Amino acid sequence: MPETWQSIGAKKRAEQDRAIPSEWKLKSLPPTSQLDVRSIPSTCGILTADEISITEDHDAYSLLNGLHGQSLTALEVTTAFCKRAAIAHQLTTCLTEIFFDRALARAKELDDYMDRHGRAVGPLHGLPISLKDTFNIAGLDTSLGIAAMAFHPAPANCPLVDILLNAGAVLYVKTNIPQTLMALDSINNVFGRVLNPANRALTAGGSSGGEGALLALRGSPLGVGTDIGGSIRVPAMCNGLYGFKPSSGRIP
């Protein structure tokens, strides 16, 4: 008998739960009456003072300055954002694929390269970057919130992923979306609905809603979405962020 979409979704959510280390899990979730959860990552006790500083006192540019200048290591920056992303997901259901182990191994490789050669791998050396679920990463699902597409890992990276990796980026999570991407509220039958961290009674927008919620909680310094009819612009508006949609050739 074929699996139901309910059982497939339950398996994917259990997979997510296993991907989050126990020490990164909240002791208890806030009551549903607590609508604004933006203060929880820095007050829950999971992040160290240094990790709070890394995730709150820097933007992508200053993080890269620290990484290239070796005042920050890729491993400590990646660890901080992995932990904060784990907290953000527990509060807002903002993630789909969680691959912290792969990210931490990648960060260590980048630090080893810096130690050996005294220079960065590329312009994005050591910077954690989150990706909307739609981008293929080899070995991970791109389910788009569709149960029938779960547990069918991508055989290869999409071009964007290879570009980011060649530039030195660290990939660590994929973010939640509406089923098939065709909505402005990020809800699907596999992972559930993305909640707005400023008011969990409101939408985080779509279709890049997981990116919006994750960045609003400082669980990522830089995220990549897609936009045809407002799929970056709407989550940016809902979550108090800036969305950047450059024209062709603007970014080398």
C-alpha positions in Angstrom: 0.0 0.0 0.0 1.5 3.4 -1.0 2.5 5.7 1.8 0.2 8.6 2.6 1.3 12.2 2.4 0.7 12.4 6.2 3.2 9.6 6.9 5.8 11.0 4.4 5.5 14.4 6.1 5.9 12.8 9.5 9.1 11.0 8.3 10.6 14.2 6.9 9.9 16.1 10.1 11.4 13.3 12.2 14.5 13.6 9.9 14.7 17.3 10.7 14.5 16.6 14.4 17.3 14.1 14.2 19.5 16.6 12.4 19.3 19.1 15.3 21.7 18.2 18.2 19.9 17.7 21.5 21.9 20.5 23.1 20.6 22.9 20.5 16.9 22.2 21.2 14.8 24.5 23.3 13.9 23.2 26.7 10.3 24.2 26.0 8.5 26.0 23.2 7.0 29.4 23.9 3.2 29.4 24.5 1.1 30.1 21.4 0.0 33.3 23.1 3.5 34.6 22.8 3.4 36.1 19.3 6.8 37.8 19.1 9.7 35.3 19.5 12.5 37.5 18.1 14.2 37.7 21.5 14.3 34.0 22.2 17.5 33.0 20.3 19.6 35.4 22.4 18.0 34.6 25.7 17.3 30.9 25.6 20.8 30.0 26.8 21.8 27.9 23.8 24.1 30.5 22.3 27.3 31.6 23.9 28.1 35.3 24.2 30.5 35.1 21.3 27.9 33.3 19.2 25.3 36.0 20.0 27.9 38.6 18.9 28.7 36.8 15.7 25.0 36.5 14.7 23.8 39.9 15.9 26.7 42.4 15.7 27.8 41.6 12.1 26.4 41.7 8.6 27.7 39.5 5.8 30.3 42.2 4.9 31.8 42.5 8.3 31.8 38.7 8.8 33.8 38.3 5.6 36.2 41.0 6.7 36.8 38.9 9.9 37.1 35.6 8.0 39.5 37.0 5.5 41.5 38.8 8.2 41.5 35.6 10.4 40.0 37.3 13.4 37.1 34.9 12.9 37.3 31.2 11.8 34.8 29.6 9.5 34.1 26.9 12.1 33.1 29.4 14.8 31.0 31.4 12.4 29.3 28.4 10.9 28.6 26.9 14.4 27.0 30.1 15.5 24.6 30.3 12.6 23.9 26.6 12.6 22.8 26.9 16.3 20.8 30.0 15.6 19.1 28.4 12.6 18.1 25.4 14.7 16.5 27.7 17.2 14.8 29.7 14.5 13.3 26.5 13.0 11.9 25.4 16.3 10.1 28.7 16.6 8.9 29.3 13.0 9.2 26.0 10.9 11.5 27.9 8.6 13.7 25.0 7.3 13.3 22.0 5.0 16.7 20.4 4.7 19.1 20.6 7.7 22.7 19.5 7.1 24.8 21.0 9.9 27.3 18.1 9.9 28.2 18.7 6.3 28.5 22.4 6.9 30.8 22.1 9.9 33.0 19.7 8.0 33.2 22.2 5.2 34.0 25.0 7.6 36.9 23.0 9.0 38.2 22.3 5.6 38.2 26.1 4.8 40.0 26.9 8.1 42.6 24.2 7.2 43.1 25.8 3.8 43.5 29.2 5.3 46.1 27.8 7.8 48.1 26.1 5.1 48.0 28.8 2.4 47.4 32.0 4.3 44.6 33.1 1.9 40.9 32.6 1.4 39.5 30.1 -1.0 37.4 32.8 -2.6 35.4 36.0 -1.9 32.8 34.2 0.2 35.3 32.2 2.2 33.6 30.8 5.3 30.3 32.7 5.0 27.2 30.6 5.9 24.5 31.1 3.2 21.0 29.7 3.4 19.2 28.6 0.3 15.5 28.4 -0.6 14.4 24.8 -1.0 14.1 25.1 -4.8 17.9 24.9 -5.3 19.3 21.4 -5.9 22.1 20.3 -3.6 23.6 16.8 -4.3 22.4 14.2 -1.9 19.5 16.3 -0.5 15.9 16.5 -1.3 14.3 19.3 -3.3 10.7 18.4 -2.4 9.1 21.8 -2.9 6.7 20.8 -0.1 5.3 17.9 -2.2 5.2 14.6 -0.4 5.7 12.6 -3.7 9.0 14.4 -4.2 10.4 13.7 -0.7 13.1 11.2 -0.2 14.4 11.6 -3.8 17.8 13.3 -3.3 19.1 15.5 -6.1 21.9 13.7 -8.0 23.9 16.9 -8.6 24.3 20.5 -7.5 22.5 23.2 -9.4 24.8 25.8 -11.0 24.2 28.4 -8.3 25.3 25.9 -5.6 28.6 25.2 -7.4 29.2 28.9 -7.9 28.7 29.6 -4.2 30.9 26.6 -3.1 33.7 27.7 -5.5 33.5 31.1 -4.0 34.1 29.6 -0.5 30.6 29.7 0.9 29.3 27.3 3.6 25.8 25.9 2.9 24.0 24.6 5.9 20.2 24.7 5.5 17.5 24.9 2.9 14.4 26.9 3.7 10.7 26.4 3.7 8.3 27.4 0.9 4.6 27.0 -0.2 3.8 23.8 -2.0 5.0 24.2 -5.6 6.1 27.8 -4.7 2.9 29.2 -6.2 1.6 31.2 -3.2 2.4 34.1 -1.0 2.0 32.1 2.3 4.7 29.5 2.9 2.7 26.4 3.9 2.8 22.8 2.6 1.8 19.3 3.6 5.4 18.1 4.3 6.8 20.7 6.6 3.9 22.9 7.6 3.5 26.7 7.7 6.3 29.2 8.2 5.4 31.6 11.0 6.3 35.3 11.2 8.8 35.7 14.1 7.5 39.2 14.9 3.9 37.9 15.1 3.3 34.2 14.8 -0.4 34.9 14.0 0.8 36.4 10.8 2.3 35.0 7.6 6.1 35.2 6.9 5.1 35.6 3.2 6.1 33.5 0.2 7.3 31.9 -1.7 10.7 32.6 0.0 9.0 32.7 3.4 11.5 30.4 5.2 14.3 32.7 4.1 12.4 35.6 5.5 11.7 34.1 8.9 15.3 32.7 9.2 16.9 36.0 8.4 14.5 37.9 10.7 15.8 35.7 13.5 19.4 36.3 12.5 19.7 32.6 11.7 21.5 33.4 8.4 23.6 36.4 7.4 22.7 36.0 3.8 20.0 34.0 2.1 19.2 33.2 -1.6 15.6 33.1 -2.7 13.8 33.4 -6.1 11.3 36.0 -7.3 9.0 36.2 -10.3 5.8 37.7 -8.8 7.0 39.0 -5.4 8.5 35.8 -3.8 11.4 37.7 -2.3 9.8 41.1 -2.1 6.8 39.9 -0.1 8.8 37.9 2.6 11.1 40.9 2.9 8.2 43.2 3.5 6.6 40.7 6.0 9.8 40.3 8.0 11.3 43.8 7.9 14.2 42.8 5.6 15.7 44.0 2.3 15.4 41.9 -0.8 17.9 42.3 -3.6 16.9 41.3 -7.1 19.8 42.3 -9.4 19.6 42.6 -13.1 21.4 40.1 -15.3 25.2 40.4 -15.1 25.1 42.7 -12.1 26.9 40.2 -9.9 29.9 38.5 -11.5 
